[in-house]
Amino acid sequence: MPRPYQQYLDEAREASDRKYKKWLIPLMLLGAAIGAAIGGGFSDGRLDAIVAGVAGGGMVGLAVQYIIRRTTASENAEDAFRADWCSEHGCVVIETFEPANGPYANSGHRQRSSDAIHGPMNGLNTVLYNFSYWTKQQNSKGGSSETEHPYKIFCIEGPRLPIASMSFGRRDVFNRLRVFDKIDAAVSSQRGVELESIDFNKTFDLEIHDHADDIWIRRVFDPPTIDALVRGTFEIPDIRYYDNVFWLVESGHYDAPELDKMLDWQGRAARAIAHLARVPA
């Protein structure tokens, strides 16, 4: 069983402090030399500016060494905790997981996945991974900058649905206007579904493939299911289904100490998947 994360972090910091202790003096000297050169260059060699540059550069070297120690320790603690957590739960750490048609796989001008783990979670073959894509922006001076868009994603293999694609989630502030349903239908292969509940239609966004069977989807979302969802006694997390797998997507990367929380999220999805798949075609 994994120990408390703080223990991993304390051990990693001790190891990192020992490893990078020898870097302190060289980095401070390098920073002092650079600071002296900068101070002297901007002040025509004034002694007070050179001394200030030496002091400032030395502090910068100290800060750089501290950042290196703490960053390395955090990464090592995450890796050690994740490995022990996976061992406890029958999962394995994998280097990368980059499904060709995963959420946002073709977004931005570059993409990267990381921190992937794979294994049977709550009875379903599952991969959890962090994913980012980057977009470029041009400024008025002709330069450019990048913006990272981070996500944590579950890829869950479960029962196959008799439908090419489906998405379900709570409506956000904008989508509550529901004018976007018609826009989505016009630009994608999915269409919105309105069920026989005003409260459901206001709260949830249900979309299915254009050629999906309306009778099937209404048998899945029968009156008891609709009532339970509206009252909050049953939950279907925001979920997507396509390429015969289910996807959970949420903004921001997960950290290793959040793995139990991620497992709970996947467990709620597993219960929802079983409910969605209970109705045959």
C-alpha positions as CSV (number, residue, x, y, z in Angstrom):
1,M,0.0,0.0,0.0
2,P,1.4,3.4,-0.9
3,R,2.7,5.5,2.0
4,P,1.5,9.1,2.6
5,Y,2.7,11.2,-0.3
6,Q,4.6,13.6,2.1
7,Q,6.9,10.7,3.0
8,Y,7.8,10.2,-0.6
9,L,8.4,14.0,-1.0
10,D,10.6,14.2,2.1
11,E,12.7,11.3,1.0
12,A,13.1,12.7,-2.5
13,R,14.0,16.1,-1.2
14,E,16.7,14.6,1.0
15,A,18.1,12.7,-1.9
16,S,18.0,15.8,-4.2
17,D,19.7,18.0,-1.6
18,R,22.5,15.5,-1.4
19,K,22.8,15.2,-5.1
20,Y,22.8,18.9,-6.0
21,K,24.6,20.2,-2.9
22,K,27.8,20.4,-5.0
23,W,26.1,22.7,-7.5
24,L,25.5,25.5,-5.1
25,I,28.9,27.2,-5.1
26,P,29.5,26.9,-8.9
27,L,26.0,28.3,-9.7
28,M,26.5,31.2,-7.2
29,L,29.9,32.0,-8.7
30,L,28.6,31.8,-12.2
31,G,25.7,34.1,-11.2
32,A,28.0,36.5,-9.5
33,A,30.3,36.7,-12.5
34,I,27.4,37.3,-14.8
35,G,26.0,39.9,-12.4
36,A,29.3,41.7,-12.1
37,A,29.6,41.8,-15.9
38,I,26.1,43.2,-16.3
39,G,26.6,45.7,-13.4
40,G,29.9,46.9,-14.8
41,G,28.7,47.1,-18.3
42,F,25.7,49.3,-17.5
43,S,27.6,51.6,-15.2
44,D,30.9,52.2,-17.0
45,G,32.7,50.1,-14.4
46,R,31.4,51.7,-11.2
47,L,32.4,49.6,-8.2
48,D,29.1,49.9,-6.4
49,A,27.2,48.6,-9.5
50,I,29.7,45.7,-9.8
51,V,29.3,44.8,-6.1
52,A,25.5,44.9,-6.5
53,G,25.7,42.8,-9.6
54,V,27.9,40.2,-7.7
55,A,25.4,40.1,-4.9
56,G,22.3,39.9,-7.1
57,G,23.9,37.3,-9.4
58,G,24.9,35.1,-6.4
59,M,21.3,35.2,-5.2
60,V,20.1,34.2,-8.6
61,G,22.5,31.2,-8.6
62,L,21.2,30.3,-5.1
63,A,17.6,30.5,-6.4
64,V,18.4,28.4,-9.5
65,Q,20.0,25.7,-7.4
66,Y,16.9,25.6,-5.1
67,I,14.5,25.4,-8.0
68,I,16.5,22.5,-9.5
69,R,16.5,20.6,-6.2
70,R,12.8,21.1,-5.5
71,T,11.7,20.4,-9.1
72,T,13.7,17.2,-9.3
73,A,12.5,16.1,-5.8
74,S,8.9,16.7,-6.8
75,E,9.2,14.7,-10.0
76,N,11.0,11.8,-8.3
77,A,8.3,11.7,-5.5
78,E,5.6,11.6,-8.1
79,D,7.2,8.8,-10.0
80,A,7.8,6.7,-6.8
81,F,4.2,7.2,-5.5
82,R,2.7,6.5,-8.9
83,A,4.7,3.2,-9.1
84,D,3.6,2.1,-5.7
85,W,0.0,3.0,-6.3
86,C,0.0,1.1,-9.6
87,S,1.5,-1.9,-7.9
88,E,-1.2,-1.8,-5.2
89,H,-4.0,-1.6,-7.8
90,G,-2.7,-4.0,-10.4
91,C,-1.8,-1.2,-12.9
92,V,1.4,-0.4,-14.7
93,V,3.1,2.8,-15.6
94,I,3.6,3.3,-19.4
95,E,5.8,5.8,-21.0
96,T,3.3,7.4,-23.3
97,F,-0.3,6.9,-24.5
98,E,-1.2,8.7,-27.7
99,P,-4.3,7.3,-29.3
100,A,-4.7,8.5,-32.9
101,N,-8.2,9.7,-32.3
102,G,-8.1,10.6,-28.6
103,P,-9.7,13.9,-27.5
104,Y,-7.8,16.9,-28.8
105,A,-5.3,14.6,-30.5
106,N,-5.1,16.9,-33.5
107,S,-5.5,20.2,-31.8
108,G,-2.8,22.8,-31.7
109,H,0.5,22.7,-33.5
110,R,2.0,20.2,-31.1
111,Q,0.8,17.7,-28.5
112,R,2.3,15.7,-25.6
113,S,1.0,12.9,-23.3
114,S,2.6,11.9,-20.0
115,D,2.1,10.2,-16.7
116,A,0.1,7.4,-18.3
117,I,-1.0,4.3,-16.3
118,H,-2.8,1.3,-17.6
119,G,-4.7,-1.5,-15.9
120,P,-8.1,-3.0,-14.9
121,M,-9.9,-0.3,-12.9
122,N,-13.3,-1.2,-11.4
123,G,-13.4,-4.1,-13.8
124,L,-12.7,-2.2,-17.0
125,N,-9.5,-2.0,-19.0
126,T,-8.5,1.7,-18.5
127,V,-5.7,4.1,-19.3
128,L,-5.3,7.4,-17.4
129,Y,-3.0,10.0,-18.8
130,N,-2.2,13.7,-18.9
131,F,-2.3,15.4,-22.2
132,S,-1.5,18.9,-23.5
133,Y,-1.7,20.7,-26.8
134,W,-0.2,24.1,-27.5
135,T,-1.5,26.9,-29.7
136,K,0.4,29.8,-31.1
137,Q,-0.6,33.5,-30.9
138,Q,0.9,36.3,-32.9
139,N,1.4,39.7,-31.3
140,S,1.3,43.1,-32.8
141,K,5.2,43.3,-33.0
142,G,5.4,40.1,-35.2
143,G,6.5,37.8,-32.4
144,S,4.6,34.8,-31.2
145,S,3.8,33.0,-27.9
146,E,2.5,29.6,-27.0
147,T,-0.4,28.7,-24.8
148,E,-0.7,25.2,-23.2
149,H,-4.1,23.5,-22.9
150,P,-3.7,20.7,-20.3
151,Y,-6.2,17.9,-19.7
152,K,-6.4,14.7,-17.8
153,I,-8.1,11.9,-19.8
154,F,-9.5,8.4,-19.2
155,C,-9.7,6.0,-22.0
156,I,-12.0,3.2,-20.9
157,E,-12.8,0.0,-22.7
158,G,-16.2,-1.3,-21.7
159,P,-19.3,-2.8,-23.3
160,R,-19.9,-1.6,-26.8
161,L,-22.9,0.4,-27.5
162,P,-25.1,-0.1,-30.6
163,I,-24.3,3.5,-31.7
164,A,-21.3,5.1,-33.4
165,S,-20.9,8.0,-30.9
166,M,-22.6,9.7,-28.0
167,S,-21.7,12.4,-25.5
168,F,-23.4,13.3,-22.2
169,G,-22.7,16.1,-19.8
170,R,-24.0,18.9,-17.7
171,R,-24.8,22.1,-19.7
172,D,-22.5,25.0,-18.9
173,V,-23.7,28.6,-18.6
174,F,-23.5,29.2,-22.4
175,N,-24.9,25.8,-23.4
176,R,-28.0,26.4,-21.2
177,L,-29.2,28.7,-23.9
178,R,-29.4,25.6,-26.1
179,V,-29.0,27.6,-29.3
180,F,-25.7,25.9,-29.6
181,D,-27.5,22.5,-30.1
182,K,-28.4,23.5,-33.6
183,I,-24.9,24.8,-34.3
184,D,-23.4,21.5,-33.1
185,A,-25.8,19.6,-35.3
186,A,-24.8,21.6,-38.3
187,V,-21.1,21.2,-38.0
188,S,-20.7,17.7,-36.6
189,S,-22.0,14.2,-37.1
190,Q,-23.9,14.3,-33.8
191,R,-27.3,15.8,-33.0
192,G,-28.9,16.8,-29.7
193,V,-31.6,14.8,-28.1
194,E,-34.5,16.3,-26.2
195,L,-36.2,13.9,-23.8
196,E,-39.7,14.2,-22.2
197,S,-38.4,16.2,-19.2
198,I,-37.9,20.0,-19.2
199,D,-35.6,19.8,-16.2
200,F,-33.4,17.2,-17.9
201,N,-33.2,19.1,-21.1
202,K,-32.2,22.3,-19.2
203,T,-29.6,20.6,-17.1
204,F,-28.0,18.0,-19.4
205,D,-26.6,17.9,-22.9
206,L,-27.2,14.6,-24.6
207,E,-25.9,14.1,-28.1
208,I,-25.9,11.0,-30.3
209,H,-24.7,10.1,-33.8
210,D,-26.9,11.4,-36.6
211,H,-27.9,7.8,-37.6
212,A,-28.5,6.5,-34.0
213,D,-31.7,4.8,-33.0
214,D,-34.0,7.2,-31.2
215,I,-36.0,4.3,-29.7
216,W,-32.8,2.8,-28.2
217,I,-31.7,6.1,-26.6
218,R,-35.1,6.6,-25.0
219,R,-35.0,3.1,-23.6
220,V,-31.6,3.9,-22.0
221,F,-32.8,7.2,-20.7
222,D,-36.1,5.9,-19.4
223,P,-38.3,7.9,-16.9
224,P,-36.6,6.3,-13.8
225,T,-33.2,7.2,-15.1
226,I,-34.2,10.7,-16.1
227,D,-35.8,11.3,-12.6
228,A,-32.7,9.9,-10.8
229,L,-30.4,12.1,-12.9
230,V,-32.5,15.3,-12.3
231,R,-32.7,14.6,-8.5
232,G,-29.0,13.7,-8.3
233,T,-29.5,10.2,-6.9
234,F,-27.7,8.8,-9.9
235,E,-24.7,10.3,-11.8
236,I,-23.4,10.0,-15.3
237,P,-20.1,11.9,-15.4
238,D,-19.4,14.0,-18.5
239,I,-18.6,11.2,-20.9
240,R,-17.9,10.6,-24.6
241,Y,-18.3,7.4,-26.6
242,Y,-16.7,6.8,-30.0
243,D,-14.3,4.4,-31.6
244,N,-15.9,1.7,-29.3
245,V,-14.4,3.2,-26.2
246,F,-15.5,5.7,-23.5
247,W,-13.6,8.9,-22.8
248,L,-13.6,11.1,-19.7
249,V,-11.9,14.5,-20.1
250,E,-11.3,17.3,-17.6
251,S,-9.2,20.4,-17.8
252,G,-5.9,20.4,-15.9
253,H,-3.4,17.6,-15.3
254,Y,-3.7,15.1,-12.5
255,D,-0.9,14.8,-9.9
256,A,0.1,11.5,-8.3
257,P,-1.5,12.2,-4.9
258,E,-4.8,12.5,-6.8
259,L,-4.8,8.9,-8.0
260,D,-7.4,7.8,-5.5
261,K,-9.6,10.7,-6.6
262,M,-9.1,9.7,-10.2
263,L,-10.0,6.1,-9.4
264,D,-13.3,7.3,-7.8
265,W,-14.1,9.3,-10.9
266,Q,-13.5,6.3,-13.1
267,G,-15.6,4.2,-10.8
268,R,-18.5,6.5,-11.2
269,A,-18.1,6.3,-14.9
270,A,-17.9,2.5,-14.8
271,R,-21.3,2.4,-13.0
272,A,-22.7,4.8,-15.6
273,I,-21.3,2.7,-18.5
274,A,-23.0,-0.4,-17.1
275,H,-26.2,1.5,-17.0
276,L,-25.9,2.8,-20.5
277,A,-25.1,-0.7,-21.9
278,R,-27.9,-2.5,-20.1
279,V,-30.3,-2.0,-23.1
280,P,-29.6,-4.2,-26.1
281,A,-29.9,-2.9,-29.6
